[in-house]
Amino acid sequence: MSDDGLLLRASGLSKSYQSASKRIVVLQDLDLEIPSGRMVAIMGASGVGKSTLLHLLGGLDRPDSGEIVFEGEDILKFMPDRLAGFRNKKIGFVFQMHHLLPEFDTLENTMMPFLLRDFNRKAAAQRARVILSEVGLSERLDHRPGQLSGGEQQRVAVARALMLEPKLVLADEPTGNLDERTSESIFQLFRDLHSRRNVSFLIATHNPNLAAVCDETWLLHEGKLQKKESGTTDEHR
């Protein structure tokens, strides 16, 4: 694939960790391309390295070797301050655990990324209200996390991830702690946001229903990715 329309390209990514007795290889010479405006799912067994891959692509960790090119620039060459700015502006993160701050309400939690970059609280609140309306929480702005359901908390996390209009949202098991009905609503939310905002999603998930709403699915096994063809099943899921 040429770089035209390509948002992210990872080439030859390898990552390993040293345990007490041996070195554990997690990713091995892994390649991945994400076109702009696509929804991509990554599936695989627990512990296979899905979270590790997302952390590398989002600049939260560094590979042992390889290249990560985002919009034509290798983020592994960024100095720490520029890498932090890249994460804040270009990447939105949604995790299995919502990581909402319990002392702040829905509006304040959503505003956080903007406040870290620009202390214009009025502008932050205005933008947060628009996004929270998109995710169906316009009536819950003054509720703290403990007053929200699990699905509502995850919607706040999604709104927070979109606050700075990122080009790519990395979602790590976003429905892992949700019941089936709530998970379905999150699936639909992702599709709606993808359609309206043309934001790319890379979603690590065990849930075949969530993977099914994506444009393509990759299977992570033994440190490498293999594209899953439509209509096939996967024993590692």
C-alpha positions as CSV (number, residue, x, y, z in Angstrom):
1,M,0.0,0.0,0.0
2,S,1.3,3.5,-0.8
3,D,1.4,6.1,1.9
4,D,-1.5,8.0,0.2
5,G,-4.4,7.8,2.6
6,L,-2.4,5.9,5.1
7,L,-2.7,7.1,8.7
8,L,-0.3,4.8,10.5
9,R,2.3,2.2,9.4
10,A,4.1,0.0,11.9
11,S,7.0,-2.0,10.4
12,G,9.1,-4.8,12.0
13,L,7.9,-4.1,15.6
14,S,9.4,-6.4,18.2
15,K,8.9,-6.2,21.9
16,S,10.1,-8.5,24.7
17,Y,10.3,-8.4,28.5
18,Q,12.8,-10.0,30.9
19,S,11.3,-12.2,33.6
20,A,13.2,-13.6,36.5
21,S,14.3,-16.6,34.5
22,K,13.9,-15.9,30.8
23,R,13.1,-13.3,28.2
24,I,9.5,-13.3,27.0
25,V,8.9,-12.3,23.4
26,V,5.6,-10.6,23.0
27,L,5.7,-9.1,19.5
28,Q,8.1,-10.3,16.8
29,D,8.7,-8.4,13.5
30,L,5.1,-7.3,13.4
31,D,3.7,-5.1,10.5
32,L,0.4,-3.2,10.5
33,E,-1.1,-0.5,8.3
34,I,-4.1,1.6,9.2
35,P,-5.7,3.7,6.4
36,S,-7.2,7.0,7.4
37,G,-10.9,6.7,8.5
38,R,-10.9,3.0,9.1
39,M,-12.2,0.9,12.0
40,V,-9.7,-2.0,12.7
41,A,-10.1,-4.7,15.2
42,I,-7.3,-6.8,16.8
43,M,-8.3,-10.1,18.4
44,G,-6.3,-12.8,20.2
45,A,-6.0,-14.8,23.4
46,S,-5.5,-13.1,26.7
47,G,-1.9,-12.2,27.3
48,V,-0.9,-12.4,23.6
49,G,0.2,-8.8,23.4
50,K,-2.8,-6.8,22.2
51,S,-2.4,-4.1,24.9
52,T,1.3,-4.0,24.4
53,L,0.8,-3.3,20.7
54,L,-1.7,-0.5,21.4
55,H,0.7,1.0,23.9
56,L,3.5,1.0,21.4
57,L,1.4,2.6,18.6
58,G,0.1,5.3,21.0
59,G,3.6,6.2,22.1
60,L,3.1,5.0,25.7
61,D,6.0,2.5,25.4
62,R,8.9,1.8,23.0
63,P,9.6,-1.3,20.9
64,D,12.9,-3.1,21.0
65,S,13.1,-2.5,17.3
66,G,11.0,-1.4,14.4
67,E,9.3,1.8,13.1
68,I,6.0,3.5,13.8
69,V,5.2,6.1,11.1
70,F,2.1,8.3,11.8
71,E,1.1,10.7,9.1
72,G,4.5,10.3,7.5
73,E,6.6,10.9,10.6
74,D,8.4,8.2,12.7
75,I,7.2,8.9,16.2
76,L,10.0,6.9,17.7
77,K,12.3,9.7,16.7
78,F,10.3,12.3,18.6
79,M,11.9,13.9,21.7
80,P,9.9,13.4,24.9
81,D,8.0,16.7,24.8
82,R,7.0,16.3,21.2
83,L,5.9,12.7,21.9
84,A,3.7,13.9,24.7
85,G,2.2,16.5,22.5
86,F,1.6,13.8,19.8
87,R,-0.2,11.6,22.3
88,N,-2.3,14.5,23.6
89,K,-3.4,15.8,20.2
90,K,-3.3,12.9,17.7
91,I,-4.3,9.9,19.8
92,G,-7.4,9.2,21.9
93,F,-7.2,6.3,24.5
94,V,-10.2,4.2,25.7
95,F,-9.3,1.5,28.2
96,Q,-11.3,-1.4,29.7
97,M,-11.2,0.5,33.0
98,H,-12.6,3.9,32.6
99,H,-10.0,5.8,34.6
100,L,-12.4,8.6,35.4
101,L,-11.5,10.9,38.3
102,P,-14.1,10.3,41.0
103,E,-13.9,13.8,42.4
104,F,-14.9,15.4,39.1
105,D,-18.2,15.3,37.3
106,T,-18.9,14.1,33.7
107,L,-18.2,17.5,32.2
108,E,-15.0,18.0,34.1
109,N,-13.7,14.5,33.3
110,T,-14.3,15.1,29.6
111,M,-12.6,18.5,29.6
112,M,-9.3,17.1,31.1
113,P,-7.3,16.6,27.9
114,F,-8.1,20.1,26.7
115,L,-7.2,21.7,30.0
116,L,-3.9,19.9,30.0
117,R,-3.1,21.6,26.7
118,D,-5.1,24.9,26.9
119,F,-6.3,26.5,30.1
120,N,-9.3,28.1,28.4
121,R,-11.9,26.5,30.6
122,K,-14.8,28.2,28.8
123,A,-13.8,26.8,25.5
124,A,-13.1,23.4,27.0
125,A,-16.6,23.2,28.6
126,Q,-18.2,24.3,25.3
127,R,-16.5,21.6,23.3
128,A,-17.1,18.9,26.0
129,R,-20.8,19.7,26.0
130,V,-21.0,19.1,22.2
131,I,-19.2,15.8,22.5
132,L,-21.2,14.6,25.5
133,S,-24.4,15.3,23.6
134,E,-23.0,13.2,20.7
135,V,-22.5,10.2,23.1
136,G,-26.0,10.7,24.7
137,L,-24.9,12.2,28.0
138,S,-26.2,15.8,27.8
139,E,-28.5,15.1,30.8
140,R,-25.6,13.8,32.9
141,L,-23.1,16.6,32.9
142,D,-23.1,17.2,36.6
143,H,-23.0,13.5,37.7
144,R,-19.8,12.1,39.2
145,P,-18.6,8.6,38.0
146,G,-20.1,6.9,41.0
147,Q,-23.5,8.1,39.9
148,L,-23.2,6.7,36.4
149,S,-23.7,3.2,35.1
150,G,-20.8,1.2,33.6
151,G,-22.0,2.0,30.1
152,E,-22.3,5.7,30.9
153,Q,-18.8,5.8,32.4
154,Q,-17.4,4.2,29.3
155,R,-19.3,6.9,27.2
156,V,-17.6,9.5,29.3
157,A,-14.2,7.8,28.5
158,V,-15.0,7.9,24.8
159,A,-16.0,11.5,25.0
160,R,-12.8,12.4,26.8
161,A,-10.8,10.5,24.1
162,L,-12.4,12.6,21.4
163,M,-12.0,15.9,23.2
164,L,-9.0,17.1,21.1
165,E,-10.4,15.6,17.9
166,P,-7.7,12.9,17.5
167,K,-6.9,11.2,14.2
168,L,-6.8,7.8,15.9
169,V,-8.7,6.3,18.9
170,L,-7.0,3.3,20.5
171,A,-9.5,1.2,22.4
172,D,-8.3,-1.6,24.7
173,E,-11.1,-4.1,25.5
174,P,-13.6,-1.2,25.7
175,T,-16.5,-3.5,26.4
176,G,-14.7,-6.0,28.7
177,N,-16.5,-5.0,31.8
178,L,-19.9,-4.4,30.3
179,D,-23.0,-6.5,29.9
180,E,-24.1,-7.6,26.4
181,R,-26.8,-5.0,26.0
182,T,-24.5,-2.1,27.1
183,S,-21.7,-3.5,24.9
184,E,-24.1,-3.3,21.9
185,S,-24.7,0.3,22.6
186,I,-20.9,1.0,22.7
187,F,-20.5,-0.9,19.4
188,Q,-23.2,1.4,17.8
189,L,-21.6,4.5,19.4
190,F,-18.2,3.7,17.8
191,R,-19.8,3.2,14.4
192,D,-21.8,6.5,14.7
193,L,-18.7,8.4,15.8
194,H,-16.7,6.9,13.1
195,S,-19.3,7.8,10.5
196,R,-19.8,11.4,11.7
197,R,-16.2,12.3,12.6
198,N,-14.2,10.1,10.2
199,V,-11.9,9.2,13.1
200,S,-9.9,6.0,12.8
201,F,-10.4,3.3,15.5
202,L,-8.0,0.5,16.4
203,I,-9.8,-1.8,18.9
204,A,-8.3,-4.6,20.8
205,T,-11.1,-7.0,21.8
206,H,-12.2,-10.5,22.7
207,N,-15.7,-9.7,21.5
208,P,-16.5,-11.0,18.0
209,N,-19.6,-8.8,17.8
210,L,-17.5,-5.7,18.3
211,A,-14.9,-7.0,15.8
212,A,-17.7,-7.6,13.3
213,V,-18.7,-4.0,13.1
214,C,-15.2,-3.0,12.1
215,D,-13.9,-2.7,8.6
216,E,-11.2,-5.3,9.1
217,T,-10.0,-7.7,11.8
218,W,-6.5,-8.9,12.5
219,L,-5.6,-11.9,14.6
220,L,-2.5,-11.6,16.9
221,H,-0.8,-14.9,17.5
222,E,2.8,-15.7,18.4
223,G,3.8,-12.1,18.1
224,K,2.5,-11.5,14.6
225,L,-0.7,-10.3,12.9
226,Q,-2.7,-12.3,10.4
227,K,-5.7,-10.8,8.6
228,K,-9.0,-12.5,9.4
229,E,-11.2,-13.1,6.3
230,S,-14.9,-12.5,6.5
231,G,-16.9,-15.5,7.6
232,T,-14.0,-17.4,9.2
233,T,-13.7,-18.4,12.8
234,D,-10.7,-18.1,15.1
235,E,-9.7,-20.6,17.7
236,H,-7.5,-18.0,19.5
237,R,-10.4,-15.6,20.1
